[in-house]
Amino acid sequence: MTDTDEVRLARVALGCLAEPGNRELGVLVRQVGPVDALDRLLKGYVSERLHDTARLRLADEPDAHRLAGSLVDSADRLGARIVTPEDDEWPPQLDDLAHLSRAADGRAVERDTDPPQCLWVRGHPALDAVFDRSVAVVGARAASNYGTYVATELAHGLAERDWTVVSGGAFGIDAAAHRAALAAGGLTAAVLACGVDRPYPLGHANLFDRIGEAGLLISEWPLGAAPHRLRFLIRNRVIAALTRGTVVVEAAGRSGARQTLGRARALGRAAMAVPGPVTSAMSVGCHAELREVGTRLVNNYREVLEEVGRIGDDLAPMPRGLDRPHDTLDPIAAQLLDAVPPRRASSAEEIAATAGVSGRDARRTLPSLVAAGFVVEHDNGYRLAPRPS
């Protein structure tokens, strides 16, 4: 095995043994390199929590190098490729994520914002060339006719002028942007919160096939990874970092699209929002963002193109919508709840492995989720509590 192969396999293994963006792991890799970082992770020369997470994820295949090799072979069979920071096509702007972390502790989504260890890619264009001229067009899943029209016009105009349209593959604004770029004969890239072999939402399977043939499907998660709720928030930082600017077309008061825009501002990218009717719930988030220093109002693709060359660096905080019951949970409890299956009961260790937390944290935290009514114990395991009718 060459040194290059060893580094690649180490990157793949690291990307599987911890959730993407893990701050502790990212710092370690920058200090000692991916090969030594993997060795220290496996030997336990890291925090107990990180080591236990990796151990649980190696339950089915104890050899991390063999696990990585198997995943590489699976990617080859799928026609996908794995891109690492050592490759020529790696987009260097992703490295800016090393400076994004806002909290030494607390919510993982704010702390664990490091660059990906590797990217899983379906599609032929080279990443660095595709994202050199790219704009993210994001927004609400429950898009209005107005929002769909604006997203279509924006994306079509950008694609016609050889700008890559980037979004997240969701219903609503994301789908309108992807389809418009394809219709214009341009490039579009979908950054996913699951494996590139696992279309989500399932209703977009044909759309993803078209994107994979004419553009790019990208993920930090290995093949087969499920689209957990927190993974969408983790994924958003990559959309913001890859592109020169982010446009939010429609967004409710509480929205993942707003989080993406906040990441763009924090990274010094152009942050843009489209105004809408003051009576529309889907324009509340855009109007709130337009009150933030550093966000520019745009009405069409020409104004977007004017903005992507003038990049600000404001770090204004993002307004929040109404709190929900889940908001009272601490970061570990929220991460575990996201991984509890809805029907089939799973053990604490299985849930911990899926969530990317330690078994000790799972055994200590799951009973409190039962007491709070989020989870029920069933057949010596745990599953989600049924929703009240």
N, C-alpha and C positions, 0 to 999 in steps of 0.2 A: 504494500500500500504506500503510495506517495504521500508526502507531507500535505499536498493539496487535498487529496482524498480524505486524509485524517481530519483536516480542519473542516471539510464539508460535512462529514459524518458527525463530527462533534457539534456543529451548528444545528444539524437536523435533530440530534438527540436532545440538545438543550431546548430547542423549540417545542419538543414534545413533553419534556419532564417538568416544565413549569409553564404557567399561563403566560402568553405573550405580554411583553412590557414589564415583566418583573424587575423592579428596581435593583434589588440586591444582586440578582444574577447579572444584570446589565453592567453594573459597576465592576463586578468580579471579572467578567469577560474583558472589559476595557483594561483592567489591571494586569491580567496574566494571559490573556488570549483564550480562545474557545476550547482548545485541547486540554490545557491545564485546568480551566474552569470546570469542565466536565469531570475530570479526575477528582477534583476537590469536592464537587457535588456528590459524586458516588461514594466517596470515602467519608462523607459527613463533616468536612471542614467548612461548613456553612451553617447558617442558623438551623436550629432543630426543625422549625416549621418548613423551610425549603427542602431540607433533606428528607423529611417524612413525606412530603408531597411527591418527590421524585421516586421514593421507594414504593409508594402505593401505585404509581403509574407504571412501575416495572413488575407488577405482580404477575402478569401473564407472560412476560418475556424479560427475565432478570438481566440479560446481557444488553446494555444500552447500545453498544455498537451494532449488535445483530438486529436490534429493533430498528435502528436508523437505516441499516442496509436494506431491511425488508421494506421500509417505507419508500426508500429511493427506487427499489424495484417496482413497487406498486405504482409510483408516479410514472415510471417509464412505460408500464403497460397501459396506463390511462392516456398517455400522450401528453402528460404534464411535465414541467421541469421545476427544479428547485434552484432559486437564486439566492446567493449569500453575499454579504458585504465584500467578500474577496473577489467577486465576479466583476468583469468590466461593465456589465449592464446594470449593476446596482445603482439605484437613484441616490446620489449623495445627499440630497436634501432630507432624506429620512434620518440622517445622523443628527439633525437638529433636535430630534426628540429626546436626546440625552440631556437637554437643558430644560425640559418642560416640567419636570416633576415639581409639584408645589408643596408637598407635605411629606415629612419624614415618616409619619404614621397617619392612621386614619383611613379614609376611604381608599380602597385599592385603586379605583379608577382615577383618582387624583395623584396617587403616589406612583403607581406602576405604569409609567408612560415612556419607558425606554424604547429605543429602536428595535425592530424585529430581529430575531436571530437569523431567520431566513424567510423567504416568501415562496409559497406554492403557486405556480402560474400555469394557466391554460391559455394558449394563444401564442402567436409567433412573433409579434413585434418586440423589439428590445425595450426593456423598461426605461432606461435612461433617456432614450430618444422620445418615447411616447409621453413621458411626464415632463419633458423640458418645456413644452407649451401645453399646459393643461389647466383646466378650471373645474372645480367641483360644483355641481348643481344638485342641491339636496332640498328636502322638504317633507311635508306631511304625507303620511300614507293615505289618510282620508282627504285627499285633495279635492278641491272644488273644480268645476269646469273652468273657472277663471285661472286657477293655479296650473291646471294641466295645459291650458292654452299658452300661458306665459313660459312654462318650462319647455314646452315644445319649441316655441319661437326662439328662446335663448339658445337651447342646445343645437338646434338646426343651424342657426346663424354662426355659432362658434365652430361647429364641425365643418361647415362649408369653407371656413377660413383656416382650416388645418390646425385647429385647437382640439386637443383631446378632451372629451367630456367624461368626467369621473363622477360616479355616484355609488350607492350602496345596494342596488338591485331590488329594493323594496317596492311594494305597491305604491301607487300615487305618483308623486313628483319624480322619484327616482326612475321609475319605469318610463315615464313620459320622456325624460331626458335621454335615457339609453336608446329608446326607439327612434327619437328624432335624430340623434347622431347617426344611427344606422341608416335611416332613410336618406340622410344627406350624403351618404357614402363616406362618412368620416370615421374617426376612431373613437371608441368608447371603452371605458374600463370599469368593471364592477368590483369593488373591494368588499369581500364577504366576511361574515362573522362565523363561518363554518367551513368545512372542507370544500375544496373546489369540485369535488365529485358528488356533492350533496346539495342539489338545488334547493334554496329556501328563499322565498316561499315556493312550494311545489308547483303552484300555478305558473311560475315563471321558468319552468324547465326549458321550454322552447326558446324563450328569450335568452337564457343563459347559453344555450347551444349556439345561437346566432352570435352572441358576444364573443364566445370562445373561438368561433371561426373567423370573425372579422376584427376582433379587438382583443381584450384581455379579461380574464377572470383571475382574481388575486386573493390570497388569504394568508394569514400568519399561522393558521391552524392546520394540522396535518389532515390527510385524507380521512374521511369518515367522521370528523369532528362535528358535534351537534351545535346548533345555533342558540346557545343560552342567552338570556336577556342581557346580562352584564357584558357579554362578548361584543354586543353591538356598540356599547359605550367605549369599550377598549379599542375596537376597530376604528372608531371615528377619528382618533388622533392620526391614523395613517392616511386617511382621506385628506385631512387638513395639511399634513406635512408633505405629501406627494405633489400637491398642486400649487400653482402660483396664487390662487385665490379661491374663496368659497362663496357661492351665492345661495342664500336661503330664499326660496320662492314663496313657500307658505309654511307656517309653523304655528302650532298652538302655544299657549303660555308655557307649557312644559313639553319639551321636545328634544329628541336626539339631534335633530338638525341644528338647533341652537347650540348644543354642546360642541358640535363640529365647528360652528362659526367661532365660538369662544377659543377653541384650540387654534384656529387659523390666526386670530388676533394675537394670541400669546406667542405664536411662532413667527410673527412678523409678516404673515401673508396678508393679501388683500381680503378684507371682510366686507361682504355686500349683502343687502337685503332688498327684496322687492316689496313695495307698499301694496296694500289692498284695501278693500272696503272696511271702514271702521266698525261696521256691523258684523263682520265675518269673524267667527272664532278661529278660523285658519289664518288670519292675518295678525292676531294678537301678538304672537311671538316675533314676527318680522317688525312690527311697530315698536315693540320693546327693544329689539336689537338696534333699531335706528336711533334710539335715544342714547346708545352707548358711544362713547368717544372711540373713534377708529372705524366705525361701521359706516359705509357709504350707501346711499340710496341709488339703485339702478332700475331702469325701466326696460332696457333692451340689451341685446348682445353688444352693441356699439359702446354703450356706457361701461359694460363689463370689460371690454378690451381696453378702454381708457384706464381702468382701475388696476388691472393686473401689473401694470408697470410702475404704479405708485404704491409701495408697500409700507404700511404702518407697523408699529410695534407696541400697541397699547395692550395693557394687561387688565382691562376693566373686568370686574366680576360679572357673572351672568345672573340675571333675575331668575327666581324660581317660581314655579306654579304652585298650586295648592298641594299641601302635604297629603300623602296616602299612608295607610297602615304600615306598608313595608318600610316607609321612611324612618320609623322608630327603631329599626333593627340596626345593630352594630355591623361593621363591614364584614366580619366573618359569618355572622348569621345570614346576612343578605346573600352572600356568595353561596352558602350551603343551600338556602331555600331555592335558589335558582337552579340547583342541580338535583333536587328531590323529584323523583318520577311521579307523574300524576296518577298512575294506575297500579303498576307492579311495585311492590315493596322492595326496597334495597337496604342492605346493611349500611351502618355508619361508615365503614371503610370504603364501600363502593361509592357512596355519595361523596366522600372526601376526595377520592381519586378523580371523580368527574369534575368536582368543583375546583380542584387544585389547591386544597388546604390539607393540613395535617390530620391524621386520624384522631389524635388527641383533641384537637379543636372540634372535630365533628362529634365525638362522643360527649364532649362537655356541652356543646351548643344545641344539638338536636332536641334534647328534652325540653329546653326552654322554648323552642319553636312549637313543640307539642302543647306546652302549657299555654302558649299564646293563641293557639287555635289554627296556626298555619299548616301544621303537619299532624298526621295521626300515626300511631304505632300499629303495625299490622304484620302478622306472621314473622315476629322477631326482627322486623325491619321498619322502614319508614316510607310513607308516601304522602302526597299532598292531601290536605283535608278537602272534602268536597265544598264547592262554593255554595253559599246560601242561595236558595231559590227566591 
